[in-house]
Amino acid sequence: MDSNDYIALLRKEENSDFGVDFPDFPGCVTAGSSLEEAMRMAVEALELHTEEMKQLPVPSALDAIMADPHNEGAVAFLVSPPARKSRSVAVRITLEERLLEEVDRVSRQLGESRSGFLAHAAKARLRAGRLERGPEV
């Protein structure tokens, strides 16, 4: 389980829609007439519920959630909240001319801006660095 994923509980009673709730977000509930719709609606419900939150809670462990007798019979699945938007900041960097030309050529081919290309490259390198070091504690 990714440390940013939250457990959603799917419930279905006879003659009812599929209901979904989030134990870590009391009051965040939704439903759908099909399993697929309920799962789609769960993503949207979590997004709307967390939109204005300054900080998200630490996700609860599955064992703790399922130990609650109220959750007996529910089916757990994971939902990732949307990425938190942060403010962009202009920076000045220096690159070798040939490297910059290559960045511009490839970013145009991909339909990205130079800034978008460099941001994606930086994120990929940061992820790779975390994998090399192992999980942070």
Contacts in CASP RR format, 6 or more apart in sequence:
PFRMAT RR
TARGET T0000
AUTHOR 0000-0000-0000
METHOD contacts of the structure
MODEL  1
MDSNDYIALLRKEENSDFGVDFPDFPGCVTAGSSLEEAMRMAVEALELHT
EEMKQLPVPSALDAIMADPHNEGAVAFLVSPPARKSRSVAVRITLEERLL
EEVDRVSRQLGESRSGFLAHAAKARLRAGRLERGPEV
1 59 0 8 1.000
1 62 0 8 1.000
1 78 0 8 1.000
2 78 0 8 1.000
2 80 0 8 1.000
3 59 0 8 1.000
4 56 0 8 1.000
4 59 0 8 1.000
4 80 0 8 1.000
4 81 0 8 1.000
5 59 0 8 1.000
5 78 0 8 1.000
5 79 0 8 1.000
5 80 0 8 1.000
6 22 0 8 1.000
6 24 0 8 1.000
6 25 0 8 1.000
6 46 0 8 1.000
6 59 0 8 1.000
6 78 0 8 1.000
6 79 0 8 1.000
6 80 0 8 1.000
6 81 0 8 1.000
7 22 0 8 1.000
7 23 0 8 1.000
7 24 0 8 1.000
7 59 0 8 1.000
7 60 0 8 1.000
7 62 0 8 1.000
7 65 0 8 1.000
7 76 0 8 1.000
7 77 0 8 1.000
7 78 0 8 1.000
7 79 0 8 1.000
8 20 0 8 1.000
8 21 0 8 1.000
8 22 0 8 1.000
8 42 0 8 1.000
8 46 0 8 1.000
8 76 0 8 1.000
8 77 0 8 1.000
8 78 0 8 1.000
8 79 0 8 1.000
9 20 0 8 1.000
9 21 0 8 1.000
9 22 0 8 1.000
9 23 0 8 1.000
9 65 0 8 1.000
9 71 0 8 1.000
9 74 0 8 1.000
9 75 0 8 1.000
9 76 0 8 1.000
10 18 0 8 1.000
10 19 0 8 1.000
10 20 0 8 1.000
10 35 0 8 1.000
10 38 0 8 1.000
10 39 0 8 1.000
10 74 0 8 1.000
10 75 0 8 1.000
10 76 0 8 1.000
10 77 0 8 1.000
11 18 0 8 1.000
11 19 0 8 1.000
11 20 0 8 1.000
11 21 0 8 1.000
11 73 0 8 1.000
11 74 0 8 1.000
11 75 0 8 1.000
12 18 0 8 1.000
12 19 0 8 1.000
17 31 0 8 1.000
17 32 0 8 1.000
17 33 0 8 1.000
17 38 0 8 1.000
18 31 0 8 1.000
18 32 0 8 1.000
18 33 0 8 1.000
18 34 0 8 1.000
18 35 0 8 1.000
18 37 0 8 1.000
18 38 0 8 1.000
19 29 0 8 1.000
19 30 0 8 1.000
19 31 0 8 1.000
19 32 0 8 1.000
19 38 0 8 1.000
20 29 0 8 1.000
20 30 0 8 1.000
20 31 0 8 1.000
20 32 0 8 1.000
20 38 0 8 1.000
20 39 0 8 1.000
20 41 0 8 1.000
20 42 0 8 1.000
20 45 0 8 1.000
21 27 0 8 1.000
21 28 0 8 1.000
21 29 0 8 1.000
22 28 0 8 1.000
22 29 0 8 1.000
22 42 0 8 1.000
22 45 0 8 1.000
22 46 0 8 1.000
22 49 0 8 1.000
22 79 0 8 1.000
23 60 0 8 1.000
23 65 0 8 1.000
23 68 0 8 1.000
23 71 0 8 1.000
24 57 0 8 1.000
24 59 0 8 1.000
24 60 0 8 1.000
25 46 0 8 1.000
25 49 0 8 1.000
25 50 0 8 1.000
25 57 0 8 1.000
27 49 0 8 1.000
28 45 0 8 1.000
28 46 0 8 1.000
28 49 0 8 1.000
29 45 0 8 1.000
30 38 0 8 1.000
30 41 0 8 1.000
30 42 0 8 1.000
30 44 0 8 1.000
30 45 0 8 1.000
31 38 0 8 1.000
31 41 0 8 1.000
32 38 0 8 1.000
32 41 0 8 1.000
39 77 0 8 1.000
42 77 0 8 1.000
42 79 0 8 1.000
43 79 0 8 1.000
43 80 0 8 1.000
46 79 0 8 1.000
46 81 0 8 1.000
47 81 0 8 1.000
47 82 0 8 1.000
50 56 0 8 1.000
50 81 0 8 1.000
50 82 0 8 1.000
56 81 0 8 1.000
62 76 0 8 1.000
65 71 0 8 1.000
65 76 0 8 1.000
66 74 0 8 1.000
66 76 0 8 1.000
95 103 0 8 1.000
103 114 0 8 1.000
103 117 0 8 1.000
103 118 0 8 1.000
104 114 0 8 1.000
106 117 0 8 1.000
107 113 0 8 1.000
107 114 0 8 1.000
107 116 0 8 1.000
107 117 0 8 1.000
110 117 0 8 1.000
112 120 0 8 1.000
130 136 0 8 1.000
END
